[in-house]
Amino acid sequence: MSLAEIAVWWLPIAAVVAVAGLGVAAAAAQPARPAKPYWVAALLLGGTLAIVLAARLQEIGRAALRGARAESGAAGSQVVALNARVKELESQLRVLQEKSRGRTIAPDAAAKIEERLRQAGSRRVVVSCVPGDVEAYDYANQIANLLRAAGWEALGPEATQIFGEAPAMGVRLYVRSGTAPPDAATILIDAFTRFNIPFESGITPSAAIPDPATTEIFVSRKP
């Protein structure tokens, strides 16, 4: 507590002491009378009681102030903790929203990819996805529709487990192993790269692809 606060706290008692002292002094200055000692004693007793009462009230007030400050400090700590918890929940919500947001190809990018693939001529592509995942199926279906709109022979989407179920944000391209990859794979990688469509790096050979002229686009579940 600062000196100013101490002075304010003691001011009421000082005022009571001053008033009591003035009263006793005034009574003592009166001419001698038989009742004078009693008046002086009564003023001393009343002044003493007033000082004690003022001191008691002051202590009650100080205790209440300390309690209010303690409660204010506790409330401030709770507010800080609640703010931290709110920020944590907001961060978790953003993560959940990001996970729940489905993959998609923006309309302008889809139109540009469609035009580029149409210029390359028709190719045979199978689009597949991990089974039991609605988001992966929807994304695979969008890719298949885009290819068909470009004039390509696009089959699917087909659900398959032959390529595993490891989560991956980007699509993966598979071709027949033991043969040179068809140019469709190269054309697709060029289009995906040019228009920022996520895909797993490279072309994966697989014995599961029966036709050497076919490229398969596989959509796994989202991480």
N, C-alpha and C positions, 0 to 999 in steps of 0.2 A: 504494500500500500504506500502511495506517495505521501510526502509531507502535506500537500494540499488536502488530500483525502483525510489524513489524520486530523488536521485542523478542523475540517468540516464535521467530523465525527465528534470531536470534543467540544465544539461550540455550544451545543445545548446545555451541557453540564456547566460550562463556564458561565453561561448566562444565568442559570439557576443559582450558582454560588454567588454571583455578583448581586443578584436581587436579594438573596437571603442575607448577604453581608450588609447591604444597604439598609434592609429592614431592621436588623439587629442594631446597627450603628444609630439609626434614627431613634429607635426605642431607648437606647442607652443615653442619648443626648437630651432626653426629656427631663424636666425638673423632677427632683426626688419626690416620689409618692409611695404610699404603702403597696400599691399593686405593680409598681414598676418592675421589680425583680421577676414577678410572674409573667409579665408581658415579654420581657427579654428571654426568659426560659422557653416560653411558648414559641417565640419566633425562632430561637435556636433549634428547638425540636422540629418545628415545621420545615425550616430550611434544610435540616439534616434529612428528614424524610423525603423532601422534594429532590435533594441531590441523589439519594439512594435510588429513588424511583426513576429519575432521569438516566442514571447509570445502568439500571436494569433494562430500561427500554432501549438504551443504546446498544447493549449487548445482544438483545433479541434481534434488533435490526441488523447488526453486524453478522449474526449467525444466519439470518435469512438471506443476507447478501452473499455470504459464502456458499450457502446451499444453492442459490440461484446460479452463481458462477460455476459451481461444480456441475449442476444439471446442464448448463449451457455448454460446458466443455464436453460432457458426455454426448449431448445431442449433436455437437459439431463432429465428434468422432464417428457417430452413427451415420451422419450425412455423408462424410467422406467414404465410409465403408459402403454405403448404399450406392453412391456414385460409381465407385469402382466395380460393384456388382452389376450395375446397369451397363457399364461399358463392356464388361465381360459377356453379358447376355447379348448385347448388340453384335459383338464380334461373332458369337456362336450363331446368331440368326443370319448374319451375312454368309457364313460358311454353309449353313443349311440351304439358304436361298440359292447359292451358287451350285450346290450339289443337285438341287431339284430343278434347276434350269436346264431344259433340254438342248442338245446340240442342234444347230440348224445352219443353213446356208442363207445368207442375206439375199433378198430378191435381186438386187443389182448385181451381186457376184454370181448368182445362179444364171442370170441372163447372159452374162459375159462368158461363163464357162460353156453354156449351151451353144452359143454362137461359135466359140472356138472349136468345140468338138464336132459341130456340124460341118465346119470347113474341112476337117480331117477325114470325113467319110465315115461310113458305118463300121462299127467293130462289135465283136461279141463279148459281152461281159455278164458275169453272174454276180449278183449282190446278195450277200448273206449276213447274218447277224447271230449273236449269241442267243440261245433260246430263253424264253421266259423274262425278257427285259423289254418293257414297252418303249422306253426311251430309245434304246438301241434300234428297235424295230422301226420306230417313226423316222429316225435319222436315215436308216438304210432305205426306207421307202422313199424318202425325199431324194436321195441320190439316184435310186432306180428311175424315178419319174423324170428327173433331170436328164438322165442318159437317154431315155426313150424320147423325150421332147427334142433331143439333139439328133434323133434319127438312128441311134445306136440300138443294137439288139440286146436289150438289158433284161435279164431274167431275175425274178425274185421280188422282194427279199425272201430268202430261204433261211430257216433256223438250222444251225449246225453247231456241233461241238468238236468237229475234227480239228479245228485250229486252237482249241483250248478256250478257257474262260478268263484269262488274266485281264484285268481292267486296263483300258487304254483310251486316251482321249481321241487320238487320231485313228483313221481307218488304216488297214493294212492290205497291201496288194499281194496276191498269190498267183503264181504261174506254174505250169507243168515243169517238174524237175527233169533234168537231163537234156533239155532242149533250150534253144535260144528263146528268150521271152518275146512274146508278140509285141508289135509296135504299139498296141493299145495301152500297154502298161506305161510305156515311155510318154505317150500323149497325155495320159491321165496324171502322171506325176508332174509333167510340165504345167498342166492346167491347175492342179492343186497348189503347186508352188507359186504360180503367178497370182492366184487370187486368194491366197492365205487360207486354204482349207487344210486343217491339221491332218497329217498322215504319218505313219511310222516310216522311218527312213529306209529306203531301198525297196527291192522287190524280193519277196520270199519264195524260193522254189518249194514245191510240195508235190508228193506223189498222189495226193488226194485230188489233184486237178486232172481229169481224164483227157481233156482235149488240149493239145499244145497251142491251139489258136485262141484259147479262151483265157481271159484274165478275170480273177475273182477279187471283188472288193469285200472285205470282211469288217464288220462293225462290232467291236467288243463292247462290254458294258462300261459305263462311265466311271472313272476313279472316284 
